[in-house]
Amino acid sequence: MQTMQLAFSYLAARANRLGRVVFRSDAGALTLEWLVIAAALFIAAGAAVAIFATSVDTYQNKLK
């Protein structure tokens, strides 16, 4: 019986620790912030490429 009690208390402690990590940790928020920052940089780079490409085409056509 003590083995069952020890296994149950171990699993309960692990679940308690996991619950504290999930609900009280800021690690998920920091990851989300980095994902938002990466997405913003990706969108800004795409916009810069589009603007640069149209500018180059415009000045290329003026030189012809």
BELFENZI-V242544 format. One line per field, one symbol per residue. phi: phi as a letter, one per 20 degrees, with the letter a starting at -180 (. if undefined). burial: + if it has 9 or more other C-alpha atoms within 8 Angstrom, else -. Layout:
# BELFENZI-V242544
phi=???
burial=???
This chain:
# BELFENZI-V242544
phi=.fffffffffffffffffffffedeeffffffffffffffffffffffffffffffffffffff
burial=-------------------+--------------------------------------------
